Amino acid sequence: MKTKQNRIYLFFICFYLLFFSVLVAIGSFYDPEINKAVFNPENSFAEFFEIWGEVPRFAMWAPAAAVLLLTRHSLAECFEILHRLLPFIPVLSKNALETKAYRLLNFLVNAVEIIGFFVLCVLGWDKLIRNVGKYYVELNTPIWYALSAAAAVLLIALCSGIPKRILKKLEPLTLAGILIGILYCFLPLIKGTVNRVRFREMVAFSNGIENAKDAAVTNSLLSTSDFSLFTQWYQKGNGGAILNGLKIGGESCPSGHVLSGTFSLLLPLLCSFFSRLKKFTVFACLLSFIYITVLGFTRMVRGAHFLTDISLGAILGMLFFLIALSAFKFFEKKKILPI
């Protein structure tokens, strides 16, 4: 069964990388022409995905924090985990566990874990609720946090009803998701290095519109737009240049929305991790692939990215996933978790 699961993953990963690599090659020749053909920022479906498209990344943090809170480790278990990772670090002896110093330190570690993971759960909910909710309602920051705290308490209460053995199995998967989230933090650096100009900003600024998301930015403006600041994805972009008296940004490549969408790649991993869900692994792979592809297309429709931007975002997301998957497999092989 495990060999079958591995074959499914290998086929999916190879097909995924090949598909988006071909799109990169096509986009390298026809990026501007493709965007001009599909540009329709008024499209409600594309607008919906601009609001909701990053949910896979936003929605990962709160459940991850809840699982880590409910599977938190004692100080002795922390030393055991470190020993499995780094054998030269000794485990605590039985005598050490009976000392007052250990009990005090263990209490402090437990308190830090509870507070830390609860705060992370609140921040996770805030990231999801506020980033989506801000498009529908205006609320003060304290209200957003109050809603997030209430959602965190409810989520933790619900998760506490899950059997401990299942939570412990979810722990390494949760850490894999967090690792992808940490790798995502490098996106601004990558965008700044490529410094590529967005398609819709060239359209808007060429026509004297300061906000590229303004309702006045439509495909009817293409004939009067200046695309001279366009660069290929492998060239240094023109972000920071002046177009029609307006300073243009350089955040087009790679697509952050698509990279956020690749967090859905954790779904097939989740399915393959539990025997009752393994039969849904292929469906989960297909669902994740379709979601990422559709999301990428809507980003071109909105004029936020070129074909190469969304393809490179998808490839980068898969690379982040493979790094996390390797760490997950390492933990599994070394039997580091669960304790």
Secondary structure, DSSP 8 states (H G I E B T S, - for coil): -HHHHHHHHHHHHHHHHHHHHHHHHHHHHHHHHHHHHH--TT-HHHHHHHHHTTHHHHHHHHHHHHHHHHT---HHHHHHHHHHHSTTS----HHHHTSHHHHHHHHHHHHHHHHHHHHHHHHHHHHHHHHHHTTT----HHHHHHHHHHHHHHHHHHHTTS-HHHHHHHHHHHHHHHHHHHHHTTHHHHHHHH----HHHHHHHHTT-S-TTSTT--GGGGGG---TT---TTS---TT-EETTEE-----SS-HHHHHHGGGGHHHHHHHHSTTTGGGHHHHHHHHHHHHHHHHHHHHHTTS--HHHHHHHHHHHHHHHHHHHHHHHHHHHTT-S--
